[in-house]
Amino acid sequence: MQLRIRDLREDSDLTQKEIADHLLCDQSLYSKYERGERALPLDLAVKLALYYNTSVDYLVGLTSRRGPYPR
């Protein structure tokens, strides 16, 4: 499954290191999430969705609607 986290990061002009710091993980581990070499844990997917103001469904490609769902 191809995640959209790389596209979101690049669209925001951020480095892998900056996102890794936000997630409290190593840049090398975050890089593996982007490349699909490691599964992105749900708690980190939620953290990224909140950070990018989108939904987990958008991150994983289940919807093309970029905005978050209403709470």
All heavy atoms as TSV, in Angstrom:
chain	resi	resn	atom	element	x	y	z
A	1	MET	N	N	0.848	-1.181	0.000
A	1	MET	CA	C	0.000	0.000	0.000
A	1	MET	C	C	0.893	1.243	0.000
A	1	MET	O	O	1.801	1.368	0.800
A	1	MET	CB	C	-0.900	-0.011	1.241
A	1	MET	CG	C	-1.731	1.237	1.373
A	1	MET	SD	S	-2.679	1.354	2.894
A	1	MET	CE	C	-3.457	-0.213	2.991
A	2	GLN	N	N	0.639	2.131	-0.924
A	2	GLN	CA	C	1.421	3.361	-1.039
A	2	GLN	C	C	0.763	4.472	-0.217
A	2	GLN	O	O	-0.350	4.882	-0.507
A	2	GLN	CB	C	1.525	3.778	-2.509
A	2	GLN	CG	C	2.390	4.984	-2.743
A	2	GLN	CD	C	3.856	4.745	-2.406
A	2	GLN	OE1	O	4.359	3.658	-2.550
A	2	GLN	NE2	N	4.513	5.764	-1.935
A	3	LEU	N	N	1.442	4.914	0.810
A	3	LEU	CA	C	0.937	6.001	1.645
A	3	LEU	C	C	1.196	7.340	0.970
A	3	LEU	O	O	2.088	7.473	0.141
A	3	LEU	CB	C	1.628	5.985	3.007
A	3	LEU	CG	C	1.482	4.717	3.851
A	3	LEU	CD1	C	2.276	4.862	5.137
A	3	LEU	CD2	C	0.034	4.428	4.147
A	4	ARG	N	N	0.427	8.339	1.356
A	4	ARG	CA	C	0.600	9.686	0.817
A	4	ARG	C	C	1.469	10.566	1.711
A	4	ARG	O	O	1.540	11.770	1.495
A	4	ARG	CB	C	-0.777	10.335	0.662
A	4	ARG	CG	C	-1.610	9.700	-0.424
A	4	ARG	CD	C	-2.951	10.371	-0.516
A	4	ARG	NE	N	-3.624	9.980	-1.741
A	4	ARG	CZ	C	-4.933	9.828	-1.848
A	4	ARG	NH1	N	-5.712	10.056	-0.812
A	4	ARG	NH2	N	-5.465	9.478	-2.988
A	5	ILE	N	N	2.151	9.986	2.651
A	5	ILE	CA	C	2.882	10.808	3.615
A	5	ILE	C	C	4.071	11.527	2.986
A	5	ILE	O	O	4.404	12.628	3.402
A	5	ILE	CB	C	3.303	9.996	4.863
A	5	ILE	CG1	C	4.170	8.805	4.505
A	5	ILE	CG2	C	2.078	9.551	5.644
A	5	ILE	CD1	C	4.694	8.022	5.707
A	6	ARG	N	N	4.685	10.932	1.982
A	6	ARG	CA	C	5.799	11.621	1.318
A	6	ARG	C	C	5.293	12.851	0.569
A	6	ARG	O	O	5.883	13.924	0.653
A	6	ARG	CB	C	6.523	10.682	0.368
A	6	ARG	CG	C	7.684	11.366	-0.329
A	6	ARG	CD	C	8.429	10.448	-1.244
A	6	ARG	NE	N	9.523	11.169	-1.879
A	6	ARG	CZ	C	10.391	10.610	-2.681
A	6	ARG	NH1	N	10.309	9.328	-2.955
A	6	ARG	NH2	N	11.344	11.337	-3.231
A	7	ASP	N	N	4.199	12.672	-0.178
A	7	ASP	CA	C	3.630	13.799	-0.925
A	7	ASP	C	C	3.235	14.937	0.008
A	7	ASP	O	O	3.509	16.105	-0.283
A	7	ASP	CB	C	2.407	13.359	-1.730
A	7	ASP	CG	C	2.760	12.380	-2.841
A	7	ASP	OD1	O	3.930	12.388	-3.291
A	7	ASP	OD2	O	1.879	11.611	-3.253
A	8	LEU	N	N	2.608	14.613	1.125
A	8	LEU	CA	C	2.198	15.644	2.075
A	8	LEU	C	C	3.405	16.362	2.657
A	8	LEU	O	O	3.405	17.590	2.794
A	8	LEU	CB	C	1.355	15.030	3.202
A	8	LEU	CG	C	-0.058	14.633	2.818
A	8	LEU	CD1	C	-0.676	13.760	3.906
A	8	LEU	CD2	C	-0.911	15.850	2.568
A	9	ARG	N	N	4.440	15.606	2.975
A	9	ARG	CA	C	5.654	16.210	3.531
A	9	ARG	C	C	6.310	17.132	2.520
A	9	ARG	O	O	6.659	18.276	2.835
A	9	ARG	CB	C	6.644	15.110	3.958
A	9	ARG	CG	C	7.956	15.668	4.492
A	9	ARG	CD	C	8.940	14.571	4.861
A	9	ARG	NE	N	9.276	13.684	3.759
A	9	ARG	CZ	C	10.145	13.980	2.789
A	9	ARG	NH1	N	10.750	15.156	2.757
A	9	ARG	NH2	N	10.421	13.097	1.846
A	10	GLU	N	N	6.439	16.653	1.292
A	10	GLU	CA	C	7.082	17.468	0.264
A	10	GLU	C	C	6.244	18.700	-0.077
A	10	GLU	O	O	6.789	19.778	-0.305
A	10	GLU	CB	C	7.353	16.635	-0.984
A	10	GLU	CG	C	8.464	15.614	-0.769
A	10	GLU	CD	C	8.700	14.718	-1.965
A	10	GLU	OE1	O	7.848	14.675	-2.882
A	10	GLU	OE2	O	9.750	14.047	-1.983
A	11	ASP	N	N	4.921	18.539	-0.129
A	11	ASP	CA	C	4.037	19.684	-0.394
A	11	ASP	C	C	4.174	20.754	0.690
A	11	ASP	O	O	3.944	21.933	0.438
A	11	ASP	CB	C	2.580	19.247	-0.484
A	11	ASP	CG	C	2.273	18.457	-1.748
A	11	ASP	OD1	O	3.133	18.418	-2.667
A	11	ASP	OD2	O	1.182	17.858	-1.819
A	12	SER	N	N	4.529	20.332	1.891
A	12	SER	CA	C	4.692	21.257	3.018
A	12	SER	C	C	6.130	21.751	3.154
A	12	SER	O	O	6.448	22.448	4.128
A	12	SER	CB	C	4.254	20.573	4.318
A	12	SER	OG	O	2.906	20.189	4.245
A	13	ASP	N	N	6.994	21.370	2.214
A	13	ASP	CA	C	8.415	21.760	2.243
A	13	ASP	C	C	9.094	21.391	3.558
A	13	ASP	O	O	9.819	22.194	4.155
A	13	ASP	CB	C	8.582	23.261	1.963
A	13	ASP	CG	C	8.191	23.631	0.550
A	13	ASP	OD1	O	8.469	22.832	-0.371
A	13	ASP	OD2	O	7.600	24.696	0.361
A	14	LEU	N	N	8.843	20.174	4.008
A	14	LEU	CA	C	9.435	19.677	5.246
A	14	LEU	C	C	10.418	18.565	4.940
A	14	LEU	O	O	10.308	17.881	3.915
A	14	LEU	CB	C	8.339	19.148	6.182
A	14	LEU	CG	C	7.314	20.168	6.649
A	14	LEU	CD1	C	6.130	19.468	7.293
A	14	LEU	CD2	C	7.958	21.147	7.614
A	15	THR	N	N	11.364	18.363	5.834
A	15	THR	CA	C	12.320	17.274	5.689
A	15	THR	C	C	11.825	16.050	6.459
A	15	THR	O	O	10.971	16.154	7.350
A	15	THR	CB	C	13.703	17.672	6.232
A	15	THR	OG1	O	13.591	17.870	7.650
A	15	THR	CG2	C	14.232	18.928	5.551
A	16	GLN	N	N	12.398	14.906	6.110
A	16	GLN	CA	C	12.070	13.695	6.866
A	16	GLN	C	C	12.456	13.871	8.331
A	16	GLN	O	O	11.744	13.403	9.218
A	16	GLN	CB	C	12.805	12.490	6.280
A	16	GLN	CG	C	12.236	12.011	4.976
A	16	GLN	CD	C	12.925	10.757	4.477
A	16	GLN	OE1	O	14.001	10.388	4.936
A	16	GLN	NE2	N	12.298	10.099	3.519
A	17	LYS	N	N	13.553	14.545	8.572
A	17	LYS	CA	C	14.012	14.766	9.952
A	17	LYS	C	C	13.000	15.576	10.747
A	17	LYS	O	O	12.728	15.265	11.915
A	17	LYS	CB	C	15.374	15.483	9.925
A	17	LYS	CG	C	15.902	15.892	11.271
A	17	LYS	CD	C	16.597	14.759	11.973
A	17	LYS	CE	C	17.344	15.235	13.202
A	17	LYS	NZ	N	16.626	14.958	14.430
A	18	GLU	N	N	12.426	16.608	10.130
A	18	GLU	CA	C	11.434	17.433	10.832
A	18	GLU	C	C	10.203	16.615	11.203
A	18	GLU	O	O	9.687	16.727	12.325
A	18	GLU	CB	C	11.030	18.628	9.959
A	18	GLU	CG	C	12.127	19.663	9.831
A	18	GLU	CD	C	11.824	20.724	8.798
A	18	GLU	OE1	O	11.347	20.383	7.684
A	18	GLU	OE2	O	12.073	21.911	9.097
A	19	ILE	N	N	9.738	15.770	10.285
A	19	ILE	CA	C	8.566	14.934	10.583
A	19	ILE	C	C	8.932	13.864	11.604
A	19	ILE	O	O	8.155	13.588	12.525
A	19	ILE	CB	C	7.993	14.306	9.300
A	19	ILE	CG1	C	7.519	15.406	8.353
A	19	ILE	CG2	C	6.848	13.359	9.629
A	19	ILE	CD1	C	6.453	16.320	8.926
A	20	ALA	N	N	10.101	13.269	11.467
A	20	ALA	CA	C	10.544	12.264	12.439
A	20	ALA	C	C	10.607	12.864	13.838
A	20	ALA	O	O	10.194	12.219	14.811
A	20	ALA	CB	C	11.892	11.692	12.024
A	21	ASP	N	N	11.113	14.084	13.947
A	21	ASP	CA	C	11.162	14.752	15.253
A	21	ASP	C	C	9.755	14.941	15.814
A	21	ASP	O	O	9.530	14.756	17.011
A	21	ASP	CB	C	11.863	16.109	15.147
A	21	ASP	CG	C	13.361	15.988	14.945
A	21	ASP	OD1	O	13.916	14.882	15.119
A	21	ASP	OD2	O	13.985	17.015	14.591
A	22	HIS	N	N	8.809	15.310	14.964
A	22	HIS	CA	C	7.420	15.470	15.414
A	22	HIS	C	C	6.846	14.143	15.920
A	22	HIS	O	O	6.084	14.119	16.883
A	22	HIS	CB	C	6.562	16.032	14.272
A	22	HIS	CG	C	5.127	16.189	14.628
A	22	HIS	ND1	N	4.678	17.169	15.490
A	22	HIS	CD2	C	4.034	15.475	14.266
A	22	HIS	CE1	C	3.373	17.049	15.625
A	22	HIS	NE2	N	2.957	16.033	14.902
A	23	LEU	N	N	7.213	13.059	15.241
A	23	LEU	CA	C	6.709	11.735	15.620
A	23	LEU	C	C	7.535	11.080	16.726
A	23	LEU	O	O	7.191	9.994	17.188
A	23	LEU	CB	C	6.697	10.813	14.393
A	23	LEU	CG	C	5.798	11.230	13.240
A	23	LEU	CD1	C	5.954	10.253	12.079
A	23	LEU	CD2	C	4.351	11.326	13.678
A	24	LEU	N	N	8.624	11.748	17.110
A	24	LEU	CA	C	9.534	11.216	18.132
A	24	LEU	C	C	10.136	9.878	17.709
A	24	LEU	O	O	10.166	8.904	18.469
A	24	LEU	CB	C	8.830	11.084	19.486
A	24	LEU	CG	C	8.190	12.354	20.038
A	24	LEU	CD1	C	7.430	12.062	21.321
A	24	LEU	CD2	C	9.229	13.445	20.253
A	25	CYS	N	N	10.600	9.825	16.456
A	25	CYS	CA	C	11.268	8.626	15.955
A	25	CYS	C	C	12.505	9.033	15.167
A	25	CYS	O	O	12.728	10.209	14.914
A	25	CYS	CB	C	10.327	7.774	15.112
A	25	CYS	SG	S	9.907	8.445	13.488
A	26	ASP	N	N	13.293	8.058	14.785
A	26	ASP	CA	C	14.488	8.274	13.979
A	26	ASP	C	C	14.120	8.636	12.547
A	26	ASP	O	O	13.134	8.122	12.012
A	26	ASP	CB	C	15.265	6.956	13.905
A	26	ASP	CG	C	16.590	7.007	14.584
A	26	ASP	OD1	O	16.835	7.963	15.312
A	26	ASP	OD2	O	17.373	6.066	14.358
A	27	GLN	N	N	14.939	9.450	11.904
A	27	GLN	CA	C	14.710	9.792	10.497
A	27	GLN	C	C	14.777	8.535	9.639
A	27	GLN	O	O	13.998	8.381	8.696
A	27	GLN	CB	C	15.746	10.833	10.029
A	27	GLN	CG	C	15.623	11.243	8.568
A	27	GLN	CD	C	16.375	10.332	7.626
A	27	GLN	OE1	O	17.435	9.814	7.968
A	27	GLN	NE2	N	15.836	10.127	6.447
A	28	SER	N	N	15.665	7.615	9.957
A	28	SER	CA	C	15.790	6.391	9.155
A	28	SER	C	C	14.531	5.530	9.257
A	28	SER	O	O	14.101	4.926	8.268
A	28	SER	CB	C	17.020	5.591	9.562
A	28	SER	OG	O	16.932	5.183	10.907
A	29	LEU	N	N	13.911	5.489	10.430
A	29	LEU	CA	C	12.664	4.749	10.587
A	29	LEU	C	C	11.547	5.436	9.804
A	29	LEU	O	O	10.788	4.770	9.087
A	29	LEU	CB	C	12.283	4.639	12.061
A	29	LEU	CG	C	10.944	3.966	12.370
A	29	LEU	CD1	C	10.905	2.549	11.814
A	29	LEU	CD2	C	10.676	3.990	13.859
A	30	TYR	N	N	11.461	6.759	9.905
A	30	TYR	CA	C	10.434	7.475	9.155
A	30	TYR	C	C	10.606	7.247	7.648
A	30	TYR	O	O	9.636	7.071	6.923
A	30	TYR	CB	C	10.442	8.970	9.474
A	30	TYR	CG	C	9.411	9.689	8.660
A	30	TYR	CD1	C	8.073	9.600	8.988
A	30	TYR	CD2	C	9.765	10.384	7.509
A	30	TYR	CE1	C	7.104	10.209	8.197
A	30	TYR	CE2	C	8.811	10.995	6.719
A	30	TYR	CZ	C	7.482	10.898	7.072
A	30	TYR	OH	O	6.521	11.479	6.277
A	31	SER	N	N	11.835	7.226	7.187
A	31	SER	CA	C	12.115	6.975	5.773
A	31	SER	C	C	11.557	5.620	5.341
A	31	SER	O	O	11.008	5.477	4.241
A	31	SER	CB	C	13.624	7.025	5.529
A	31	SER	OG	O	13.930	6.737	4.200
A	32	LYS	N	N	11.663	4.631	6.208
A	32	LYS	CA	C	11.125	3.300	5.906
A	32	LYS	C	C	9.600	3.336	5.823
A	32	LYS	O	O	9.003	2.618	5.017
A	32	LYS	CB	C	11.584	2.287	6.947
A	32	LYS	CG	C	13.072	1.979	6.827
A	32	LYS	CD	C	13.544	1.040	7.911
A	32	LYS	CE	C	15.048	0.855	7.774
A	32	LYS	NZ	N	15.602	0.035	8.835
A	33	TYR	N	N	8.956	4.157	6.634
A	33	TYR	CA	C	7.495	4.321	6.530
A	33	TYR	C	C	7.138	4.896	5.165
A	33	TYR	O	O	6.222	4.421	4.499
A	33	TYR	CB	C	6.961	5.264	7.611
A	33	TYR	CG	C	7.078	4.773	9.033
A	33	TYR	CD1	C	7.290	5.677	10.071
A	33	TYR	CD2	C	6.966	3.426	9.366
A	33	TYR	CE1	C	7.385	5.263	11.386
A	33	TYR	CE2	C	7.068	2.995	10.677
A	33	TYR	CZ	C	7.274	3.917	11.687
A	33	TYR	OH	O	7.367	3.499	12.984
A	34	GLU	N	N	7.877	5.918	4.741
A	34	GLU	CA	C	7.595	6.548	3.444
A	34	GLU	C	C	7.796	5.573	2.290
A	34	GLU	O	O	7.029	5.595	1.327
A	34	GLU	CB	C	8.503	7.767	3.221
A	34	GLU	CG	C	8.030	9.015	3.876
A	34	GLU	CD	C	8.717	10.274	3.371
A	34	GLU	OE1	O	9.625	10.198	2.509
A	34	GLU	OE2	O	8.337	11.347	3.848
A	35	ARG	N	N	8.813	4.742	2.365
A	35	ARG	CA	C	9.107	3.802	1.277
A	35	ARG	C	C	8.260	2.531	1.347
A	35	ARG	O	O	8.323	1.694	0.445
A	35	ARG	CB	C	10.587	3.434	1.299
A	35	ARG	CG	C	11.499	4.591	0.932
A	35	ARG	CD	C	12.939	4.150	0.678
A	35	ARG	NE	N	13.480	3.256	1.690
A	35	ARG	CZ	C	14.223	3.637	2.725
A	35	ARG	NH1	N	14.491	4.909	2.917
A	35	ARG	NH2	N	14.695	2.744	3.571
A	36	GLY	N	N	7.500	2.377	2.415
A	36	GLY	CA	C	6.663	1.188	2.560
A	36	GLY	C	C	7.421	-0.029	3.047
A	36	GLY	O	O	6.913	-1.152	2.965
A	37	GLU	N	N	8.623	0.177	3.570
A	37	GLU	CA	C	9.416	-0.938	4.087
A	37	GLU	C	C	8.986	-1.354	5.485
A	37	GLU	O	O	9.275	-2.473	5.909
A	37	GLU	CB	C	10.899	-0.569	4.104
A	37	GLU	CG	C	11.480	-0.394	2.716
A	37	GLU	CD	C	12.933	0.041	2.736
A	37	GLU	OE1	O	13.577	-0.008	3.804
A	37	GLU	OE2	O	13.418	0.459	1.669
A	38	ARG	N	N	8.342	-0.446	6.195
A	38	ARG	CA	C	7.784	-0.727	7.523
A	38	ARG	C	C	6.360	-0.214	7.540
A	38	ARG	O	O	6.047	0.819	6.941
A	38	ARG	CB	C	8.569	0.000	8.629
A	38	ARG	CG	C	9.997	-0.410	8.836
A	38	ARG	CD	C	10.225	-1.520	9.867
A	38	ARG	NE	N	9.541	-1.403	11.119
A	38	ARG	CZ	C	10.111	-1.106	12.281
A	38	ARG	NH1	N	11.387	-0.825	12.345
A	38	ARG	NH2	N	9.411	-1.090	13.381
A	39	ALA	N	N	5.491	-0.928	8.234
A	39	ALA	CA	C	4.103	-0.491	8.368
A	39	ALA	C	C	4.038	0.705	9.315
A	39	ALA	O	O	4.707	0.715	10.363
A	39	ALA	CB	C	3.247	-1.630	8.902
A	40	LEU	N	N	3.270	1.701	8.936
A	40	LEU	CA	C	3.077	2.881	9.777
A	40	LEU	C	C	2.080	2.533	10.876
A	40	LEU	O	O	0.930	2.193	10.578
A	40	LEU	CB	C	2.559	4.041	8.924
A	40	LEU	CG	C	2.313	5.364	9.642
A	40	LEU	CD1	C	3.633	5.956	10.137
A	40	LEU	CD2	C	1.615	6.347	8.706
A	41	PRO	N	N	2.495	2.593	12.143
A	41	PRO	CA	C	1.569	2.280	13.235
A	41	PRO	C	C	0.379	3.249	13.245
A	41	PRO	O	O	0.518	4.419	12.862
A	41	PRO	CB	C	2.418	2.457	14.494
A	41	PRO	CG	C	3.835	2.342	14.033
A	41	PRO	CD	C	3.841	2.895	12.641
A	42	LEU	N	N	-0.757	2.753	13.678
A	42	LEU	CA	C	-1.976	3.553	13.681
A	42	LEU	C	C	-1.825	4.837	14.479
A	42	LEU	O	O	-2.269	5.902	14.040
A	42	LEU	CB	C	-3.155	2.728	14.214
A	42	LEU	CG	C	-4.501	3.436	14.232
A	42	LEU	CD1	C	-4.898	3.908	12.841
A	42	LEU	CD2	C	-5.558	2.526	14.825
A	43	ASP	N	N	-1.165	4.780	15.634
A	43	ASP	CA	C	-1.028	5.998	16.438
A	43	ASP	C	C	-0.220	7.069	15.701
A	43	ASP	O	O	-0.535	8.257	15.800
A	43	ASP	CB	C	-0.431	5.698	17.819
A	43	ASP	CG	C	0.974	5.118	17.759
A	43	ASP	OD1	O	1.263	4.313	16.846
A	43	ASP	OD2	O	1.784	5.469	18.637
A	44	LEU	N	N	0.774	6.662	14.924
A	44	LEU	CA	C	1.540	7.635	14.153
A	44	LEU	C	C	0.751	8.138	12.944
A	44	LEU	O	O	0.869	9.307	12.571
A	44	LEU	CB	C	2.880	7.043	13.712
A	44	LEU	CG	C	3.847	6.668	14.829
A	44	LEU	CD1	C	5.176	6.206	14.256
A	44	LEU	CD2	C	4.042	7.816	15.798
A	45	ALA	N	N	-0.071	7.275	12.357
A	45	ALA	CA	C	-0.929	7.705	11.250
A	45	ALA	C	C	-1.904	8.775	11.730
A	45	ALA	O	O	-2.126	9.786	11.048
A	45	ALA	CB	C	-1.675	6.511	10.661
A	46	VAL	N	N	-2.470	8.573	12.903
A	46	VAL	CA	C	-3.391	9.564	13.474
A	46	VAL	C	C	-2.644	10.866	13.752
A	46	VAL	O	O	-3.136	11.956	13.440
A	46	VAL	CB	C	-4.058	9.015	14.762
A	46	VAL	CG1	C	-4.809	10.108	15.499
A	46	VAL	CG2	C	-4.987	7.857	14.416
A	47	LYS	N	N	-1.448	10.763	14.307
A	47	LYS	CA	C	-0.655	11.953	14.603
A	47	LYS	C	C	-0.334	12.732	13.317
A	47	LYS	O	O	-0.410	13.963	13.289
A	47	LYS	CB	C	0.633	11.535	15.326
A	47	LYS	CG	C	1.320	12.639	16.057
A	47	LYS	CD	C	2.422	12.081	16.957
A	47	LYS	CE	C	3.029	13.195	17.782
A	47	LYS	NZ	N	4.047	12.717	18.706
A	48	LEU	N	N	0.002	12.023	12.249
A	48	LEU	CA	C	0.279	12.675	10.968
A	48	LEU	C	C	-0.977	13.289	10.362
A	48	LEU	O	O	-0.941	14.385	9.799
A	48	LEU	CB	C	0.908	11.688	9.988
A	48	LEU	CG	C	2.358	11.337	10.240
A	48	LEU	CD1	C	2.812	10.217	9.291
A	48	LEU	CD2	C	3.247	12.553	10.074
A	49	ALA	N	N	-2.106	12.592	10.461
A	49	ALA	CA	C	-3.357	13.127	9.936
A	49	ALA	C	C	-3.717	14.436	10.638
A	49	ALA	O	O	-4.128	15.404	9.987
A	49	ALA	CB	C	-4.482	12.102	10.089
A	50	LEU	N	N	-3.548	14.478	11.940
A	50	LEU	CA	C	-3.818	15.708	12.681
A	50	LEU	C	C	-2.829	16.803	12.296
A	50	LEU	O	O	-3.208	17.965	12.125
A	50	LEU	CB	C	-3.757	15.444	14.190
A	50	LEU	CG	C	-4.882	14.577	14.752
A	50	LEU	CD1	C	-4.580	14.194	16.201
A	50	LEU	CD2	C	-6.216	15.273	14.631
A	51	TYR	N	N	-1.567	16.439	12.133
A	51	TYR	CA	C	-0.523	17.403	11.778
A	51	TYR	C	C	-0.802	18.045	10.415
A	51	TYR	O	O	-0.663	19.254	10.244
A	51	TYR	CB	C	0.834	16.698	11.767
A	51	TYR	CG	C	1.999	17.604	11.491
A	51	TYR	CD1	C	2.546	18.390	12.501
A	51	TYR	CD2	C	2.567	17.674	10.225
A	51	TYR	CE1	C	3.623	19.221	12.262
A	51	TYR	CE2	C	3.648	18.506	9.973
A	51	TYR	CZ	C	4.166	19.275	10.990
A	51	TYR	OH	O	5.237	20.099	10.747
A	52	TYR	N	N	-1.208	17.218	9.448
A	52	TYR	CA	C	-1.463	17.705	8.096
A	52	TYR	C	C	-2.907	18.148	7.877
A	52	TYR	O	O	-3.289	18.517	6.775
A	52	TYR	CB	C	-1.112	16.627	7.069
A	52	TYR	CG	C	0.372	16.372	6.934
A	52	TYR	CD1	C	0.899	15.105	7.175
A	52	TYR	CD2	C	1.251	17.372	6.549
A	52	TYR	CE1	C	2.251	14.848	7.031
A	52	TYR	CE2	C	2.608	17.132	6.407
A	52	TYR	CZ	C	3.098	15.869	6.641
A	52	TYR	OH	O	4.448	15.614	6.495
A	53	ASN	N	N	-3.718	18.088	8.935
A	53	ASN	CA	C	-5.129	18.482	8.865
A	53	ASN	C	C	-5.867	17.704	7.777
A	53	ASN	O	O	-6.528	18.270	6.902
A	53	ASN	CB	C	-5.274	19.997	8.648
A	53	ASN	CG	C	-6.680	20.477	8.930
A	53	ASN	OD1	O	-7.349	19.960	9.810
A	53	ASN	ND2	N	-7.127	21.456	8.174
A	54	THR	N	N	-5.730	16.396	7.839
A	54	THR	CA	C	-6.382	15.512	6.887
A	54	THR	C	C	-6.931	14.310	7.649
A	54	THR	O	O	-7.042	14.359	8.870
A	54	THR	CB	C	-5.391	15.102	5.772
A	54	THR	OG1	O	-6.101	14.442	4.735
A	54	THR	CG2	C	-4.264	14.234	6.275
A	55	SER	N	N	-7.292	13.255	6.951
A	55	SER	CA	C	-7.809	12.047	7.602
A	55	SER	C	C	-6.844	10.889	7.382
A	55	SER	O	O	-6.040	10.888	6.437
A	55	SER	CB	C	-9.177	11.681	7.026
A	55	SER	OG	O	-9.055	11.274	5.668
A	56	VAL	N	N	-6.940	9.898	8.237
A	56	VAL	CA	C	-6.148	8.688	8.057
A	56	VAL	C	C	-6.550	8.017	6.746
A	56	VAL	O	O	-5.696	7.485	6.035
A	56	VAL	CB	C	-6.305	7.739	9.272
A	56	VAL	CG1	C	-5.617	6.411	9.019
A	56	VAL	CG2	C	-5.758	8.387	10.534
A	57	ASP	N	N	-7.824	8.068	6.404
A	57	ASP	CA	C	-8.277	7.501	5.132
A	57	ASP	C	C	-7.544	8.134	3.953
A	57	ASP	O	O	-7.166	7.442	3.003
A	57	ASP	CB	C	-9.782	7.693	4.948
A	57	ASP	CG	C	-10.618	6.743	5.777
A	57	ASP	OD1	O	-10.037	5.850	6.433
A	57	ASP	OD2	O	-11.850	6.882	5.768
A	58	TYR	N	N	-7.318	9.432	4.001
A	58	TYR	CA	C	-6.577	10.105	2.929
A	58	TYR	C	C	-5.119	9.647	2.927
A	58	TYR	O	O	-4.549	9.372	1.865
A	58	TYR	CB	C	-6.647	11.624	3.078
A	58	TYR	CG	C	-5.907	12.341	1.969
A	58	TYR	CD1	C	-6.486	12.498	0.713
A	58	TYR	CD2	C	-4.625	12.826	2.167
A	58	TYR	CE1	C	-5.797	13.122	-0.321
A	58	TYR	CE2	C	-3.929	13.458	1.146
A	58	TYR	CZ	C	-4.519	13.602	-0.089
A	58	TYR	OH	O	-3.836	14.216	-1.117
A	59	LEU	N	N	-4.518	9.535	4.100
A	59	LEU	CA	C	-3.116	9.102	4.190
A	59	LEU	C	C	-2.893	7.750	3.534
A	59	LEU	O	O	-1.875	7.530	2.894
A	59	LEU	CB	C	-2.655	9.014	5.648
A	59	LEU	CG	C	-2.441	10.295	6.432
A	59	LEU	CD1	C	-1.989	9.963	7.841
A	59	LEU	CD2	C	-1.456	11.209	5.747
A	60	VAL	N	N	-3.843	6.847	3.709
A	60	VAL	CA	C	-3.667	5.487	3.194
A	60	VAL	C	C	-4.317	5.275	1.829
A	60	VAL	O	O	-4.311	4.173	1.304
A	60	VAL	CB	C	-4.161	4.419	4.200
A	60	VAL	CG1	C	-3.380	4.499	5.498
A	60	VAL	CG2	C	-5.651	4.524	4.441
A	61	GLY	N	N	-4.886	6.330	1.251
A	61	GLY	CA	C	-5.417	6.239	-0.101
A	61	GLY	C	C	-6.833	5.711	-0.234
A	61	GLY	O	O	-7.249	5.327	-1.326
A	62	LEU	N	N	-7.593	5.692	0.854
A	62	LEU	CA	C	-8.975	5.211	0.788
A	62	LEU	C	C	-9.945	6.275	0.294
A	62	LEU	O	O	-11.071	5.955	-0.067
A	62	LEU	CB	C	-9.433	4.689	2.154
A	62	LEU	CG	C	-8.721	3.422	2.636
A	62	LEU	CD1	C	-9.206	3.053	4.032
A	62	LEU	CD2	C	-8.950	2.276	1.667
A	63	THR	N	N	-9.519	7.527	0.300
A	63	THR	CA	C	-10.348	8.611	-0.204
A	63	THR	C	C	-9.440	9.644	-0.872
A	63	THR	O	O	-8.257	9.733	-0.553
A	63	THR	CB	C	-11.168	9.281	0.930
A	63	THR	OG1	O	-12.014	10.270	0.368
A	63	THR	CG2	C	-10.289	9.924	1.976
A	64	SER	N	N	-10.010	10.387	-1.791
A	64	SER	CA	C	-9.252	11.465	-2.418
A	64	SER	C	C	-9.593	12.810	-1.780
A	64	SER	O	O	-9.048	13.838	-2.149
A	64	SER	CB	C	-9.532	11.507	-3.917
A	64	SER	OG	O	-10.905	11.708	-4.144
A	65	ARG	N	N	-10.502	12.796	-0.794
A	65	ARG	CA	C	-10.883	14.009	-0.063
A	65	ARG	C	C	-9.797	14.325	0.950
A	65	ARG	O	O	-9.583	13.569	1.892
A	65	ARG	CB	C	-12.214	13.778	0.642
A	65	ARG	CG	C	-12.711	14.977	1.394
A	65	ARG	CD	C	-14.101	14.671	1.998
A	65	ARG	NE	N	-14.560	15.814	2.751
A	65	ARG	CZ	C	-14.420	15.937	4.066
A	65	ARG	NH1	N	-13.866	14.967	4.764
A	65	ARG	NH2	N	-14.862	17.006	4.669
A	66	ARG	N	N	-9.115	15.448	0.738
A	66	ARG	CA	C	-7.947	15.746	1.570
A	66	ARG	C	C	-8.305	16.299	2.946
A	66	ARG	O	O	-7.562	16.114	3.901
A	66	ARG	CB	C	-7.038	16.737	0.844
A	66	ARG	CG	C	-5.739	16.948	1.570
A	66	ARG	CD	C	-4.722	17.644	0.731
A	66	ARG	NE	N	-3.541	17.938	1.529
A	66	ARG	CZ	C	-2.434	18.405	1.055
A	66	ARG	NH1	N	-2.335	18.668	-0.217
A	66	ARG	NH2	N	-1.407	18.631	1.850
A	67	GLY	N	N	-9.404	16.975	3.088
A	67	GLY	CA	C	-9.761	17.577	4.357
A	67	GLY	C	C	-10.114	16.550	5.415
A	67	GLY	O	O	-10.429	15.409	5.108
A	68	PRO	N	N	-10.068	16.968	6.679
A	68	PRO	CA	C	-10.416	16.047	7.771
A	68	PRO	C	C	-11.927	15.825	7.822
A	68	PRO	O	O	-12.700	16.623	7.292
A	68	PRO	CB	C	-9.929	16.789	9.013
A	68	PRO	CG	C	-10.042	18.224	8.651
A	68	PRO	CD	C	-9.714	18.294	7.170
A	69	TYR	N	N	-12.305	14.755	8.457
A	69	TYR	CA	C	-13.725	14.499	8.690
A	69	TYR	C	C	-14.215	15.400	9.809
A	69	TYR	O	O	-13.463	15.719	10.737
A	69	TYR	CB	C	-13.969	13.045	9.070
A	69	TYR	CG	C	-13.687	12.070	7.937
A	69	TYR	CD1	C	-12.673	11.137	8.043
A	69	TYR	CD2	C	-14.427	12.109	6.771
A	69	TYR	CE1	C	-12.410	10.243	7.017
A	69	TYR	CE2	C	-14.168	11.222	5.736
A	69	TYR	CZ	C	-13.170	10.298	5.864
A	69	TYR	OH	O	-12.910	9.423	4.838
A	70	PRO	N	N	-15.493	15.805	9.782
A	70	PRO	CA	C	-16.022	16.597	10.885
A	70	PRO	C	C	-16.002	15.771	12.181
A	70	PRO	O	O	-16.187	14.568	12.152
A	70	PRO	CB	C	-17.455	16.918	10.489
A	70	PRO	CG	C	-17.655	16.366	9.117
A	70	PRO	CD	C	-16.469	15.537	8.754
A	71	ARG	N	N	-15.782	16.448	13.272
A	71	ARG	CA	C	-15.766	15.753	14.569
A	71	ARG	C	C	-17.125	15.771	15.201
A	71	ARG	O	O	-17.930	16.572	15.006
A	71	ARG	CB	C	-14.759	16.413	15.494
A	71	ARG	CG	C	-13.361	16.153	15.008
A	71	ARG	CD	C	-12.357	16.709	15.987
A	71	ARG	NE	N	-11.039	16.417	15.494
A	71	ARG	CZ	C	-10.103	15.841	16.211
A	71	ARG	NH1	N	-10.316	15.531	17.442
A	71	ARG	NH2	N	-8.929	15.601	15.703
